[in-house]
Amino acid sequence: RMGVLENTGAHLTVERLRLEWNPTAGVPTPDRRLAFRPVGDTDELIALMTRTLDGTLDAHSRGDLAQMSPHEAAVKHYEQEFATYSSPREWWRIGTLGEDGEPVGFVVPARNAYHPVIAYLGVVPEHRGRGYVDGLLAEGTRILAEEDVPRIRA
């Protein structure tokens, strides 16, 4: 199908992969380098989201950044997606270097209209390339697994 579309001048703008976890996989091992705490408030999360947009490879975010500031893009994403989740915001976590340490990123486990999901995760630019994304994903998975969900999509 993509070849047919490309012959008409269309081009792929983003490729998305759907990943799924189920309980038979077990809960991932925590990253001992990270401590986790709940998100303090909306402003704290938007500030971290804004930072993670620096250097993002996400095509949709890059499209937003071509039209608005990183802060405006973060607010837009928060208001159009995160604010609509009915799941508890207490699930959302910030990963830090040790207790009360510097934030390396965040994860937003949630329940959308269809499934439990890892709705969003991000690593701030100065901590990328060190595998912290795995620890953030593991924490989000652990939180949802504690809710006895049949699957988690990301």
Summary of the structure (lengths in Angstrom):
residues: 154
radius of gyration: 16.5
end to end distance: 24.5
largest distance: 54.7
contacts: 410
relative contact order: 0.20
helix: 40%
strand: 20%
